[in-house]
Amino acid sequence: MNKIRIPIIAGNWKMFNTVAESVALVKSLHYGLAWAGEAEVVVAPPYTAIYPVAEFLKDSYIKVAAQDIFFEDKGAYTSAIAGSMIKEAGADYVIVGHSERRQYFNDTDATVNKKTKAAFRHQLLPIVCVGETLDERESGKVADVVIRQVQMALDGLQQQELENVVIAYEPIWAIGTGKTASSNQAEEVHVLIRDALAKNFGETVAMKVRILYGGSVKPDNSKELLQQPNIDGALVGGASLKAADFIEIIKSAM
């Protein structure tokens, strides 16, 4: 697949897999697909499994992400995980602002911005999630919601940080529901995001930022989605927990 930007296929494992199960899964991925072609592959295991997964993947093409980060670097914040801890454990990426974090843990546009900055402070690349609810889509607020989330998440970043951030468009109504935005629907929003990046941060940023699609991505729809010019990869949920399915999605980006 000849893309302007290197595609990313990222698997968000959410609250699934023990340490043993996580290591077994990445072994299946590593040995099941020797090379990912042009695509960059990332897996996001639970915190407890980041270190053993990263240790196994040291000589692999697969990179590791954390599923969240706290915006302070240290302190009396029970249960929080600092960027330095994530980096030391072996991660290169961190997912920020996933809709489940916003829904269940009260992440806001303001805290997503703080977490994005914290990621860069610790040499982690943030995958910033944005997306609308079904009500917001049906009431014609997609552009307003998504562009606001992008602008606020990236506010105050330096030029080099802006160029290296990754955005994941995840329509909330398509996460874990089996519903998927059509390739045209997804591309339309990706174009909106890229146009907003150009308007707010310049053409260079807009051309370099990779925008992923997430929301019930599966082997049978990944190829059509990834063929869209402004879709630079996928943030995969449930299908990333099955090695065979995730490998087929990776192959869609090769």
C-alpha positions as CSV (number, residue, x, y, z in Angstrom):
1,M,0.0,0.0,0.0
2,N,1.6,3.2,-1.1
3,K,0.7,5.9,1.4
4,I,2.1,9.4,1.9
5,R,2.3,8.7,5.6
6,I,3.5,5.4,7.2
7,P,0.4,3.6,8.3
8,I,-0.1,2.6,11.9
9,I,-2.1,-0.5,13.0
10,A,-2.6,-0.3,16.8
11,G,-4.3,-2.8,19.0
12,N,-6.0,-1.6,22.2
13,W,-6.4,-4.6,24.4
14,K,-8.4,-2.6,27.1
15,M,-9.0,-4.6,30.3
16,F,-8.2,-8.0,28.8
17,N,-5.3,-10.4,29.1
18,T,-3.2,-11.4,32.1
19,V,0.6,-11.1,31.8
20,A,0.8,-14.7,30.5
21,E,-2.0,-14.2,28.1
22,S,-0.5,-10.9,26.8
23,V,2.9,-12.5,26.2
24,A,1.3,-15.5,24.5
25,L,-0.6,-13.1,22.2
26,V,2.4,-11.1,21.1
27,K,4.3,-14.3,20.5
28,S,1.5,-15.4,18.1
29,L,1.7,-12.0,16.4
30,H,5.5,-12.0,16.1
31,Y,5.8,-15.5,14.8
32,G,2.6,-15.4,12.8
33,L,3.8,-12.4,10.7
34,A,7.5,-12.0,10.1
35,W,7.3,-8.6,8.5
36,A,4.7,-5.8,8.5
37,G,5.8,-4.2,5.2
38,E,5.2,-0.4,5.2
39,A,3.0,-0.5,8.3
40,E,4.0,0.3,11.9
41,V,2.4,-2.1,14.4
42,V,1.6,-1.2,18.0
43,V,0.0,-3.1,20.8
44,A,-1.4,-1.6,24.0
45,P,-1.6,-4.3,26.8
46,P,-2.7,-3.6,30.3
47,Y,-0.2,-1.8,32.5
48,T,0.8,-5.0,34.3
49,A,1.9,-6.5,31.0
50,I,3.8,-3.6,29.4
51,Y,7.2,-4.7,30.7
52,P,7.1,-8.4,29.8
53,V,5.5,-7.7,26.4
54,A,8.1,-5.0,25.6
55,E,10.9,-7.3,26.7
56,F,9.8,-10.0,24.3
57,L,9.3,-7.5,21.5
58,K,12.7,-5.9,21.8
59,D,13.9,-7.4,18.5
60,S,10.5,-7.3,16.8
61,Y,8.8,-4.9,14.5
62,I,6.0,-4.5,17.0
63,K,6.0,-1.5,19.3
64,V,4.2,-1.1,22.6
65,A,1.8,1.5,23.9
66,A,0.2,2.2,27.3
67,Q,-3.5,2.7,27.4
68,D,-3.4,6.0,29.4
69,I,-1.0,8.3,31.2
70,F,-1.4,10.7,34.2
71,F,-0.5,14.4,33.5
72,E,1.6,14.9,36.6
73,D,5.2,13.4,36.7
74,K,5.1,12.2,40.3
75,G,3.2,12.7,43.5
76,A,0.5,11.5,45.8
77,Y,-1.9,10.3,43.1
78,T,-3.0,6.8,44.1
79,S,-3.4,4.4,41.2
80,A,-2.0,6.9,38.6
81,I,0.8,6.0,36.2
82,A,3.4,8.6,35.3
83,G,5.0,8.9,31.9
84,S,8.5,8.0,33.3
85,M,7.1,4.7,34.5
86,I,5.5,3.9,31.2
87,K,8.7,4.8,29.3
88,E,10.9,2.7,31.6
89,A,8.6,-0.2,31.2
90,G,9.3,-0.2,27.5
91,A,6.5,1.7,25.8
92,D,6.9,4.0,22.9
93,Y,3.3,5.2,22.5
94,V,0.4,6.0,24.8
95,I,-3.3,6.2,24.0
96,V,-4.8,9.5,25.3
97,G,-8.5,10.5,25.6
98,H,-10.2,7.3,24.6
99,S,-13.9,7.6,24.8
100,E,-14.1,5.0,27.5
101,R,-11.7,7.1,29.5
102,R,-13.9,10.2,28.9
103,Q,-17.0,8.2,29.8
104,Y,-16.0,6.2,32.8
105,F,-13.1,8.2,34.3
106,N,-14.2,11.8,33.5
107,D,-11.4,12.7,31.1
108,T,-12.1,16.1,29.6
109,D,-10.7,18.0,26.7
110,A,-8.5,19.9,29.2
111,T,-7.1,16.8,30.8
112,V,-6.5,15.2,27.4
113,N,-4.4,18.2,26.5
114,K,-2.4,17.8,29.8
115,K,-1.9,14.1,29.1
116,T,-0.7,14.8,25.6
117,K,1.9,17.2,26.8
118,A,2.9,14.7,29.5
119,A,3.5,12.0,26.8
120,F,5.9,14.3,24.9
121,R,7.7,15.2,28.1
122,H,8.6,11.5,28.5
123,Q,9.4,10.8,24.8
124,L,6.2,8.9,24.3
125,L,4.1,9.4,21.1
126,P,0.5,10.1,22.0
127,I,-2.4,8.6,20.1
128,V,-5.1,11.1,20.8
129,C,-8.7,9.8,20.4
130,V,-11.5,12.0,19.3
131,G,-15.1,11.2,18.2
132,E,-18.8,11.9,18.5
133,T,-21.7,10.1,20.1
134,L,-24.7,8.9,18.1
135,D,-26.8,11.9,19.3
136,E,-24.1,14.3,18.2
137,R,-23.9,12.7,14.8
138,E,-27.7,12.7,14.3
139,S,-28.0,16.3,15.4
140,G,-25.3,17.4,12.8
141,K,-22.6,18.3,15.4
142,V,-19.9,15.9,14.1
143,A,-17.6,18.7,12.8
144,D,-18.1,20.9,15.9
145,V,-17.4,18.1,18.4
146,V,-14.4,16.5,16.6
147,I,-12.7,19.8,15.6
148,R,-13.1,21.1,19.2
149,Q,-11.6,18.0,20.6
150,V,-8.6,18.2,18.2
151,Q,-8.0,21.8,18.8
152,M,-8.1,21.5,22.6
153,A,-6.0,18.3,22.7
154,L,-3.2,20.0,20.7
155,D,-3.3,23.4,22.2
156,G,0.1,24.7,23.2
157,L,2.2,22.0,21.6
158,Q,5.5,22.8,19.9
159,Q,5.9,22.4,16.1
160,Q,7.8,19.2,16.4
161,E,5.3,17.7,18.8
162,L,2.4,18.7,16.5
163,E,4.1,16.9,13.6
164,N,4.5,13.7,15.6
165,V,1.2,13.4,17.3
166,V,-1.2,10.7,16.1
167,I,-4.9,11.2,16.1
168,A,-7.5,8.4,16.2
169,Y,-11.0,9.2,15.0
170,E,-13.3,6.8,16.8
171,P,-17.0,7.5,16.4
172,I,-18.3,6.5,19.9
173,W,-21.4,4.9,18.4
174,A,-19.2,2.4,16.6
175,I,-16.9,1.3,19.5
176,G,-17.7,-2.3,20.5
177,T,-21.1,-2.1,18.9
178,G,-20.4,-4.0,15.7
179,K,-21.4,-0.9,13.8
180,T,-18.7,0.7,11.7
181,A,-18.7,4.0,9.9
182,S,-18.7,3.4,6.2
183,S,-15.4,4.1,4.5
184,N,-17.0,7.3,3.0
185,Q,-18.3,8.4,6.4
186,A,-14.9,7.8,8.0
187,E,-13.0,9.6,5.2
188,E,-15.3,12.6,5.5
189,V,-14.4,13.1,9.1
190,H,-10.7,12.4,8.5
191,V,-10.8,15.2,5.8
192,L,-12.5,17.5,8.4
193,I,-9.7,16.8,10.9
194,R,-6.9,17.3,8.4
195,D,-8.5,20.6,7.2
196,A,-8.8,21.7,10.8
197,L,-5.1,20.9,11.4
198,A,-4.1,22.9,8.4
199,K,-6.2,25.9,9.5
200,N,-5.0,25.9,13.1
201,F,-1.5,24.5,12.9
202,G,-0.4,24.9,9.3
203,E,-0.1,22.7,6.1
204,T,3.1,21.0,7.2
205,V,1.4,19.6,10.3
206,A,-1.7,18.6,8.4
207,M,0.3,16.6,5.9
208,K,2.5,14.9,8.5
209,V,0.0,13.9,11.2
210,R,-1.3,10.4,10.9
211,I,-5.0,10.0,11.5
212,L,-6.2,6.5,12.4
213,Y,-9.8,5.1,12.2
214,G,-11.2,3.2,15.1
215,G,-14.6,1.6,15.8
216,S,-15.3,-2.1,15.2
217,V,-12.4,-2.5,12.7
218,K,-12.3,-6.1,11.5
219,P,-10.5,-8.1,8.8
220,D,-13.5,-7.8,6.5
221,N,-13.7,-4.0,6.6
222,S,-10.1,-2.9,7.2
223,K,-8.9,-3.0,3.6
224,E,-11.7,-0.7,2.3
225,L,-11.2,1.7,5.2
226,L,-7.4,1.8,4.8
227,Q,-7.7,2.5,1.0
228,Q,-9.1,6.0,1.8
229,P,-6.5,8.7,1.2
230,N,-6.8,10.4,4.6
231,I,-7.1,7.2,6.7
232,D,-3.5,6.4,7.9
233,G,-4.2,3.3,9.8
234,A,-6.5,1.8,12.5
235,L,-6.9,1.7,16.2
236,V,-8.3,-1.8,16.7
237,G,-10.2,-3.1,19.7
238,G,-11.7,-6.5,20.0
239,A,-10.1,-7.9,16.8
240,S,-6.7,-7.1,18.2
241,L,-7.2,-9.8,20.8
242,K,-7.2,-12.5,18.2
243,A,-3.8,-12.9,16.5
244,A,-5.2,-14.2,13.2
245,D,-7.6,-11.3,12.9
246,F,-5.1,-8.7,13.9
247,I,-2.6,-10.1,11.4
248,E,-5.2,-9.9,8.6
249,I,-5.8,-6.2,9.5
250,I,-2.0,-5.5,9.5
251,K,-1.8,-7.1,6.0
252,S,-4.5,-4.6,4.9
253,A,-2.0,-1.8,5.4
254,M,1.0,-3.5,3.8
